[in-house]
Amino acid sequence: MDKLDNKILYLSFHNSLRKKFGINRVISRKEVIIKLGRQYLVPKKLRDDALKELEKMGLIECVDRSNVRIIDCELSLEKIGC
């Protein structure tokens, strides 16, 4: 079975964070984890992995243990055409 590529879902989540909190704003890690669970129904066991993937993609930056910064991304869902 091929590996599932979740990048479009991460972009969607990042877009949602940008709309709610803005760009380059430091927010609590707990808020992001809650949003992952409530809005995207990510299981608790996978939420930390999702945060690591968001950081690896350059969409967020971990400022410290309890805070993250939403980074502006050059690729936006509104700019993607079909």
For each residue, the residues with C-beta under 8 A, 3 or more apart:
1:
2:
3:
4:
5: 8
6: 9 10 53
7: 10 11 57
8: 5 11 12
9: 6 12 13 40
10: 6 7 13 14 50 53 54 57 59
11: 7 8 14 15 59 73 75 76 77
12: 8 9 15 16 77
13: 9 10 16 17 35 36 39 40 50 54
14: 10 11 17 18 54 59 60 70 73
15: 11 12 18 19 76 77 78
16: 12 13 19 20 35 39
17: 13 14 20 21 27 32 35 60 70
18: 14 15 21 22 23 70 72
19: 15 16
20: 16 17 35
21: 17 18 25 27 70
22: 18 25 70
23: 18 70 71 72
24: 69 70 71 72
25: 21 22 69 70
26: 63 67 68 69
27: 17 21 31 32 67 68 69 70
28: 31 32 66 67 68
29: 32 33 51 62 65 66 67 68
30: 33 34 66
31: 27 28 34 35
32: 17 27 28 29 35 36 51 60 68
33: 29 30 36 37 47 48 51
34: 30 31 37 38
35: 13 16 17 20 31 32 38 39 40
36: 13 32 33 39 40 42 47 50 51
37: 33 34 40 41 42 44 47
38: 34 35 41
39: 13 16 35 36
40: 9 13 35 36 37
41: 37 38
42: 36 37 46 47 50
43: 46 47
44: 37 47
45:
46: 42 43 49 50
47: 33 36 37 42 43 44 50 51
48: 33 51 52
49: 46 52 53
50: 10 13 36 42 46 47 53 54
51: 29 32 33 36 47 48 54 55 60 62 68
52: 48 49 55 56
53: 6 10 49 50 56 57
54: 10 13 14 50 51 57 59 60
55: 51 52 58 59 60 61 62 68
56: 52 53
57: 7 10 53 54
58: 55 71 73
59: 10 11 14 54 55 70 71 73
60: 14 17 32 51 54 55 68 69 70 71
61: 55 68 69 71
62: 29 51 55 65 67 68
63: 26 67 68 69
64: 67
65: 29 62
66: 28 29 30
67: 26 27 28 29 62 63 64
68: 26 27 28 29 32 51 55 60 61 62 63
69: 24 25 26 27 60 61 63
70: 14 17 18 21 22 23 24 25 27 59 60
71: 23 24 58 59 60 61
72: 18 23 24
73: 11 14 58 59 76
74:
75: 11 79 80
76: 11 15 73 79 80
77: 11 12 15 80
78: 15
79: 75 76
80: 75 76 77
81:
82:
